Amino acid sequence: MILVTGATGNIGSALLKELHARGVGPLRGLTRNAARAGFPDGVEAVEGDFAEPASLKPALEGVRSLFLVSRLGSDADILDAARAAGVEHVVLVSSITVQTHQHLGAAAENLAVEQLLKASGMAWTILRPTQFASNALMWAATIRGHETVRAPFAETALPTIHPADIAAVARVALTEPGHHGRTYALTGPAPVTARQQVEAIAATLGREVPFAEISRRQAHSQMAAVFGSDNADAVLDVTGGDVNDELLMVRDTVSEVTGTPARPFQQWASENADAFR
């Protein structure tokens, strides 16, 4: 039994589809609302809430492999529950900022979860993806409204990754030998700037999407109202305000692990065009 947490999210939903398409099973997806999950036929939907680790006990029953996205609840309690249930292998989604921005609070928290997993006694595989292509959905309402997309650091090019590529690496790690005790830094196939992302979405839509660069201060003011000042600073650092060679580096890990090249941003834009129409 494989349990996929975050099963309705960008990575988890893609992972369930990959596993199901390859006949892997039995499969179980964790969700807060099983009736609305919409999982592939044959995937068992179970309800649970990371904020209440005790609610995970039924979901973990009989599970041998666990796909876990970090920092969605008390990771120490979740890992304790997994170990108590007899889980043998955990594939954890962490962040590349553990390597590139260790001074940031979120990176330190991710590193702490990694260390908890390594000390748990369970076999582990750690995935450290860079910026998600799906972060572009933050512009969806603006683009649907035919308004101007405004973003800082317009020319900073990050090797943005398609969430389905994270899922593809997770699928291999969960089902094939040789991945226990491995840590994988994951990126897309090429650097892409915020301006280029908007241009790719515009090309998919077949119409112009106006773009304007704004200052870090302007961006911080907007983001702090939603995420808080410290979180806004952290996001701005890793999207252009404090980039380094390690963060900008394109890695071949996706193709090396899966045998298939990483998907370009344009593919993600095409697959998600309806969100911007």
Salt bridges, closest charged atoms under 4 A:
GLU18 OE1 - ARG22 NH1 3.47
GLU18 OE1 - ARG171 NE 3.02
GLU44 OE1 - ARG28 NE 3.08
ASP49 OD1 - ARG32 NH2 3.78
ASP80 OD1 - ARG83 NH2 2.64
GLU88 OE2 - ARG64 NE 3.63
GLU109 OE1 - ARG71 NH2 2.82
GLU114 OE1 - ARG128 NH2 2.64
GLU155 OE2 - ARG195 NE 2.67
ASP165 OD1 - ARG263 NH1 2.31
GLU176 OE2 - ARG171 NH1 3.59
ASP233 OD1 - ARG216 NH2 3.27
ASP233 OD1 - HIS220 NE2 3.44
ASP237 OD1 - ARG216 NH1 2.94
ASP242 OD2 - HIS101 NE2 3.80
ASP242 OD2 - HIS103 NE2 3.47
GLU246 OE2 - ARG251 NH2 3.16
GLU271 OE1 - HIS162 NE2 2.73
ASP274 OD1 - ARG277 NH1 2.50
